[in-house]
Amino acid sequence: MFDLLSRYWWVLALRGAIAVIFGMLVFIWPWITLATLVLFFGAYVLMDGVFSIIHGIGGWKERDDRWFLLLEGLLGVGVGISTYRAPGITATGLLLYIAAWSLAMGILKIATAIRLRKVIKNEWWLASGGVASILFAMLLMWFPDAGALGLLWLIASYAFIFGVILLAVGFKLRWLSAQPKEASS
């Protein structure tokens, strides 16, 4: 599994870069309307889902946990498409979409980190991304009446932090794959 992840390290890095860009766009334009936020969120989740599916399909025969990535990707694509099919959703509806997606992603990231714990060191980066996703979902569920600007900044903060974590994991995998393999004794 590590060989496959390290071969496709760039997919994680690209997903992280997209999340960072999304977060920065929301910070740069805080006056963004809810409709535009819905479109940005839909595009982000849809792209993230497509890249997860590509990552899961890549090396299909080599991995036994492809279902985690495929489930993550299908969930992202489903939420992205649902967002575009109903762009007039309310702020609470968007909040629940984001919270459900974030909660599911967090659980899947932690499950993946647990599976990787014997293969790579510092898998806690991936697990911390999962924990951040779950905490973000809980905050959204506990404070559903948050103001629009606060919600935008919360979403931007989450996307930025999660993106940085994915970038770190991607580049860590790249670095680890470049290290010489230890000889088996």
Number of C-alpha atoms within 10 A of each C-alpha: 15 14 15 16 20 21 15 18 22 18 20 25 23 17 24 25 20 21 27 23 17 22 23 17 14 22 19 11 10 16 11 15 13 17 14 11 18 21 16 17 21 24 20 21 25 24 18 26 25 20 22 26 23 16 22 22 16 16 16 13 8 12 16 9 13 20 14 18 22 20 18 26 25 18 22 28 24 16 22 24 15 14 23 16 11 10 16 13 16 13 19 14 13 18 21 16 18 21 21 18 20 24 20 19 26 25 18 18 24 22 15 18 22 15 14 18 13 9 13 14 11 13 19 17 18 24 23 17 25 26 20 20 26 23 17 22 24 15 14 22 16 10 11 14 13 16 11 15 15 12 17 22 17 19 21 23 20 22 25 23 18 24 25 20 25 25 24 17 24 24 17 20 22 18 12 16 17 10 8 7 8 6 5 4 3
